[in-house]
Amino acid sequence: MVVKRESAADVAQKEVVGATAPQYAVEAYGVRKRFISREGLPIGWGFGDAHWIISSLIKYRKERQWKEALAGVDLTVRRGEMLGLLGPNGAGKTTLLRCLATLLRIDTGVAYVNGYDVVRQPDEVKLSMNIVGSGQWSAFDWGLTVRQNLHFFGTLYGLSKAERNERIDKTLAWLGLHERANDRPPTLSAGERQRMLLAKAFMIRTPVCFLDEPTVGLDPDGAYQVREFITRELVGSGTSGILTTHRMSDAEDLCARVAIMDRGRIVAAGTPRELKQSVGERSVLEVRAEPVPREVVEAVRRLSGVWAAVTAPAGEDGLEESLRVHCEDLDATPARVRDTLAASGVVVHSMNAEEPSLEDVFIAVTNRRID
Amino acid sequence: MTSPVPIRPLSTRQQLAALWVFVKRDFSLLTRFKTSYVTDLMGTVQQLVIYAMIARFGTSLPEIEGIPGGYVDFVLTGLALNILLTSALTGPYLGLMESFWSNRIEILLASPVRLPGFITGLSAGKYLDALIQVAIVLVGGWLFFGFEWPSGGNLLLFLVVLVPALVAVIGLGLAGAGMVYLLDARGGQDPVQFAVLTISSLVAGVYFPIQVLPRSVQWLCYLVPQTYALDGMRRALFGAESLAAPSVIAQMPFSPLVVDVCVLVVYAAVALPLGWLLFRHGMELARTDGRLSRWL
């Protein structure tokens, strides 16, 4: 398994090369971030309303448990490149973006956005980037219209009134939102709200743009419209940035390069083709069956020639599961898998050989599925 | 090292434009629900009527004989100035809390507006609202309750007292906003605001002269800047040298107005940097432990 990671050493090597080194829009080297996951008083509760006073007084003596959200992230994004950051929920994607956007202080490591240090030069970083989060539409003022909200943000970014008017009109027209310009955000559909966020990103036009799960929660039509806009107006105009998602199709369609993140680390990075080639020696078997008990999955994993086997629900009724099996070959393994499932009473609906996908890269690295 | 794509820092004019857009936004949101806004203002009218009526039924105190209009002028100026000072005190905390609970805090902090601009912007709309309430108290008092506009006062002196008073109170307000993350005071009030408002509303001379209080509680009034601010501003407005000063101030070898101004200047010089440090430290702490927009 070839995992393409850009370590601090690789980067240092590139810096030695000097003039030929690529220019980066985003750089992160050894970035770590941990949070307190649970606070517990070393004494029992029962103080009623006074508990907060006691809690405040002994705050710094409490035992704390820490959760490592970023465990040494090394990542670079070249100028003009939209990097797809793929990973399951809780992998640390949003935390990384929040660190890069100066909303979280990194514990150790260094990170640069547009060449500015996120810790030492936060004001320059904020002028260089724009972040669009999936739930951020609620941060728009509900009492103001779409146009008024965009005027507000345009002013914060130093746009003159004439610039704001021109860009708002143009962006809303591109996004098909011009008819909703004088409506308030709560009256918009989920897709329209997401496009409103993108309108803010495109109107402001910073050198770097962070898109956090831009298609999450959207129906297929809404997701298509948002993807179209990102491809045409952001990626197409050479905006650099990071797009986080746990949808493989988004990463493949929108990004020339993809990094896969798990448990606070970048576990693989490269173009989608390179990544798929990295699991090239594995064959992939997609089995659709009745729900497969955990011990049966374990039994499949133990079969000779099987490298990984993971399940995920398939279909909305919960009556079918998808078992993805990575194996040495497709000659003998399918029969062994079918026999093992049949011996456990699991009814197999279909069994097909498939081309490796980005999810298979993730499975190969982590032995888990991405969702 | 990567060389950055040139960026254009915000000019002073652009930063002022950003502040103004905060004020416009806040006022637009404040007045969006007209009935609620009018109902809110009715609270101010209610206060005006209550204290003006008390004045009408006769409140003749020797401590305020120096004010030409008597108790009605004393209490209505107290009410108006207290509204102004309270909004300066509570503005930073309320603005920060509003942006926290509405999920706006991160989108604003990720914008190029710097931290001083951020907190000033979040508070500024409240000052505009306070000015409207002040106008209701003074104009309403003049039209219906015999409030006499100060004629022998000195507007410049009034500003000399007002400016350090506002700076001192804003400093305390920033300290209060810092408590949001330093002491997890995200519920509706912070301890600094609570302590200062409790003392100032009872013993700072808003509704009655400090001298009518028992001596055992009078000392509390010297802790808050509102005492010096109210005393100094009334002296400046009414030219009331005969106005009785709080006992400690009266014992000083200088004019009470000079004492008020000096104390306020010192208070402002200490409270503003200290409040700013506490606020900035609170925000840094939240950035470190990830509580900026989350309840942890």
HADDOCK unambig.tbl for C-alpha pairs under 7 A between the chains (distance, minus, plus):
assign (segid A and resid 23 and name CA) (segid B and resid 2 and name CA) 5.33 0.50 0.50
assign (segid A and resid 24 and name CA) (segid B and resid 2 and name CA) 5.94 0.50 0.50
assign (segid A and resid 35 and name CA) (segid B and resid 289 and name CA) 5.85 0.50 0.50
assign (segid A and resid 56 and name CA) (segid B and resid 183 and name CA) 6.38 0.50 0.50
assign (segid A and resid 101 and name CA) (segid B and resid 110 and name CA) 6.33 0.50 0.50
assign (segid A and resid 103 and name CA) (segid B and resid 106 and name CA) 6.85 0.50 0.50
assign (segid A and resid 103 and name CA) (segid B and resid 110 and name CA) 6.78 0.50 0.50
assign (segid A and resid 103 and name CA) (segid B and resid 287 and name CA) 5.97 0.50 0.50
assign (segid A and resid 104 and name CA) (segid B and resid 287 and name CA) 4.55 0.50 0.50
assign (segid A and resid 104 and name CA) (segid B and resid 288 and name CA) 5.89 0.50 0.50
assign (segid A and resid 104 and name CA) (segid B and resid 290 and name CA) 6.19 0.50 0.50
assign (segid A and resid 105 and name CA) (segid B and resid 287 and name CA) 5.41 0.50 0.50
assign (segid A and resid 105 and name CA) (segid B and resid 288 and name CA) 4.88 0.50 0.50
assign (segid A and resid 114 and name CA) (segid B and resid 4 and name CA) 4.94 0.50 0.50
assign (segid A and resid 114 and name CA) (segid B and resid 5 and name CA) 6.42 0.50 0.50
assign (segid A and resid 115 and name CA) (segid B and resid 2 and name CA) 5.13 0.50 0.50
assign (segid A and resid 115 and name CA) (segid B and resid 3 and name CA) 5.64 0.50 0.50
assign (segid A and resid 115 and name CA) (segid B and resid 4 and name CA) 4.79 0.50 0.50
assign (segid A and resid 123 and name CA) (segid B and resid 112 and name CA) 6.28 0.50 0.50
assign (segid A and resid 126 and name CA) (segid B and resid 110 and name CA) 5.91 0.50 0.50
assign (segid A and resid 126 and name CA) (segid B and resid 111 and name CA) 5.83 0.50 0.50
assign (segid A and resid 126 and name CA) (segid B and resid 112 and name CA) 5.09 0.50 0.50
assign (segid A and resid 127 and name CA) (segid B and resid 7 and name CA) 6.70 0.50 0.50
assign (segid A and resid 127 and name CA) (segid B and resid 112 and name CA) 5.24 0.50 0.50
assign (segid A and resid 128 and name CA) (segid B and resid 7 and name CA) 6.63 0.50 0.50
assign (segid A and resid 138 and name CA) (segid B and resid 103 and name CA) 6.72 0.50 0.50
assign (segid A and resid 139 and name CA) (segid B and resid 102 and name CA) 6.49 0.50 0.50
assign (segid A and resid 139 and name CA) (segid B and resid 103 and name CA) 5.24 0.50 0.50
assign (segid A and resid 139 and name CA) (segid B and resid 104 and name CA) 4.37 0.50 0.50
assign (segid A and resid 139 and name CA) (segid B and resid 107 and name CA) 6.89 0.50 0.50
assign (segid A and resid 143 and name CA) (segid B and resid 29 and name CA) 5.79 0.50 0.50
assign (segid A and resid 143 and name CA) (segid B and resid 32 and name CA) 6.83 0.50 0.50
assign (segid A and resid 152 and name CA) (segid B and resid 21 and name CA) 6.30 0.50 0.50
assign (segid A and resid 155 and name CA) (segid B and resid 17 and name CA) 6.80 0.50 0.50
assign (segid A and resid 155 and name CA) (segid B and resid 18 and name CA) 5.58 0.50 0.50
assign (segid A and resid 156 and name CA) (segid B and resid 18 and name CA) 5.05 0.50 0.50
assign (segid A and resid 156 and name CA) (segid B and resid 111 and name CA) 6.70 0.50 0.50
assign (segid A and resid 156 and name CA) (segid B and resid 112 and name CA) 6.74 0.50 0.50
assign (segid A and resid 156 and name CA) (segid B and resid 113 and name CA) 6.33 0.50 0.50
assign (segid A and resid 157 and name CA) (segid B and resid 111 and name CA) 6.76 0.50 0.50
assign (segid A and resid 157 and name CA) (segid B and resid 112 and name CA) 6.09 0.50 0.50
assign (segid A and resid 158 and name CA) (segid B and resid 10 and name CA) 6.05 0.50 0.50
assign (segid A and resid 158 and name CA) (segid B and resid 14 and name CA) 5.35 0.50 0.50
assign (segid A and resid 207 and name CA) (segid B and resid 5 and name CA) 6.97 0.50 0.50
